[in-house]
Amino acid sequence: SPHENKFALGGGSRSVVVCYYQEENNWWISKIIKKKHTSSVTCVSWHSNNWLLATGSSDFKCRIFAANISSVDAGVKRKFG
């Protein structure tokens, strides 16, 4: 992500996973975005606001997800435009 506090993965399982580091427990947490593509996810890209995530897949569709994590993105203003 632009703020380097989380990352996203996509793959053959048709799902997208957002991962972040939880300092108080000293481990990585992964959250699966429940809305799946109908084919393999081939690309992911973060918007500069650090909470919108664009994904593309081999089904020729792209999707935009709100990938905010409340503990990581507490100070992020969610404003379009």
C-alpha positions in Angstrom: 0.0 0.0 0.0 1.2 3.6 -0.4 1.7 4.0 3.4 3.6 0.6 3.5 1.5 -0.7 6.4 -0.4 -3.5 4.5 -0.3 -5.5 1.3 -2.7 -7.3 -0.9 -2.4 -10.7 -2.7 -4.5 -12.3 -5.4 -4.2 -15.6 -7.1 -5.7 -18.8 -8.6 -8.2 -19.1 -5.7 -10.2 -16.2 -7.2 -10.0 -14.3 -3.9 -8.1 -11.2 -2.7 -6.4 -11.1 0.7 -5.3 -8.0 2.5 -2.5 -8.5 5.1 -1.2 -6.2 7.9 1.2 -6.5 10.8 -0.3 -6.4 14.3 2.5 -5.1 16.6 0.9 -5.9 19.9 0.8 -9.6 19.1 3.9 -9.6 16.9 2.4 -11.4 13.8 0.8 -10.8 10.4 -3.0 -10.9 10.0 -4.7 -11.7 6.8 -8.3 -10.7 5.9 -10.0 -12.3 2.8 -12.3 -10.0 0.8 -15.5 -12.0 0.5 -16.5 -10.9 -3.0 -14.7 -13.2 -5.4 -13.8 -12.9 -9.1 -15.0 -15.7 -11.3 -11.4 -16.5 -12.4 -7.8 -16.1 -11.2 -6.8 -12.7 -9.9 -3.9 -11.4 -12.0 -3.2 -7.9 -10.6 -3.8 -5.7 -7.6 -3.1 -2.0 -7.2 -3.6 0.4 -4.4 -5.1 3.9 -4.7 -3.0 6.7 -3.2 -5.6 7.1 -0.4 -4.4 3.7 1.1 -7.9 2.1 1.4 -9.2 1.6 -2.2 -7.9 -1.5 -3.9 -8.3 -2.2 -7.7 -8.1 -5.8 -8.8 -8.1 -7.5 -12.2 -8.6 -11.1 -13.2 -8.5 -13.4 -16.2 -12.3 -13.1 -16.5 -11.7 -9.7 -18.1 -13.2 -7.8 -15.2 -11.8 -5.4 -12.7 -13.2 -4.6 -9.3 -12.6 -1.9 -6.8 -12.8 -2.8 -3.1 -12.7 -0.7 0.0 -9.8 -2.5 1.8 -9.6 -0.4 4.9 -8.6 -2.1 8.2 -9.9 -0.2 11.2 -6.8 -0.6 13.4 -4.4 0.3 10.5 -6.4 3.1 8.8 -7.8 4.9 11.8 -6.8 8.4 10.6 -7.7 8.0 6.9 -10.3 10.3 5.5 -12.7 8.4 3.2 -13.5 11.0 0.6 -13.9 10.6 -3.1 -12.8 13.2 -5.6 
